[in-house]
Amino acid sequence: MELLPTVWFIAIAVLWTGYLFLEGFDLGVGMLMKLFARNNTDRRVLLNTIGPVWDGNEVWLLTAAGATFAAFPLWYASLFSALYLPLLLVLVALIFRAVAFEYRGKVDTARWRTIWDWAIAVGSFTAAFGIGAALALTTTGLPLNSNGDRQGGPFAWFSGYAVLGGLAVVAFALVHALAFLALKTDGEVRHRARGWFVWLAPVALLPLLGWMVAVQLLSGKQWTWILVILGVLAAAAAWVLARNGAEGKAFGALGAFLVCATASIFGAAFPVVIPSTLDPAFNLTISNASSSAYTLGLMSIVAAVGLPLVIAYQAWTYWVFRRRVSAAHIPAAHGFLPAIAAKVLVGHAAPGPVGKHSRRNASE
């Protein structure tokens, strides 16, 4: 087995693990905007926990996709063309979610906030489900022919494994977000998040566990089965620690569960990057899907310099914004746009003739 393709397969698995860990609680907080928060103050507390870091977390998605494109172009081409429709929905969801973060606080009206709250929640759910489905299919198989092209219509990718992977990432993101909120907030939100985590975790982690076991049954190895067992133990430890109020340790144990999950899944799939459900001879592997040794070598040099800088910057960001957030830290709400503009944008009123008096009010 060639060294550099193996190294970059491991690197991509690490990048996806970093994305699911960091963006996992990020997407989960977005979904909890409608599932967990009771009022606008709760929602502002939730937004303030991820406000300084959510856009930085998405860098891991771009890096994972970019590394796949550069290191394994056939893997990237087959996966993204076969999943063109769901990945397009993921992209649209991430765009709406990002816009909602920026626009939500511009107008101080309930209707305006509700629109963007739903954009954040639905965008977060769609992104989590789509990414989970894509990762599940790259480890369980797609109907690829000898050229790596998808056979069938635009929904040929849809299967039970896609649903399982989507539900696995959605459910993990919700639990991960609850653990994060218990660690990052104070007051009533903190205690309620910990209670929800203890109640929800035993059920919400089952889809990810099911994905782990499914991949092991398809192509598991002895050491990847050991990782499954370690993952179960880490999940149990997270639940016990959260129940006992050790929120930081519970968050860390849940992270250990995720590491065991991704390592067991990618490890079981190795050296295949996308199995073909039509014929195993059509499988894409690290050997037939990788770039040249020169390209991989150059990428390794760039990554050795750039990746530590990214990690250091993100670690610094989390350190700076490490303090807990509570309702006491939330200032009074205020709108940025004038009232008449808010009414027009949310459909409360249509613009009418503008006279001298109207122009004066609109500019205030």
Beta strands, then each sheet from edge to edge (+ up, - down):
strand 1: 272-274
strand 2: 284-285
sheet 1: 1+ 2-
end
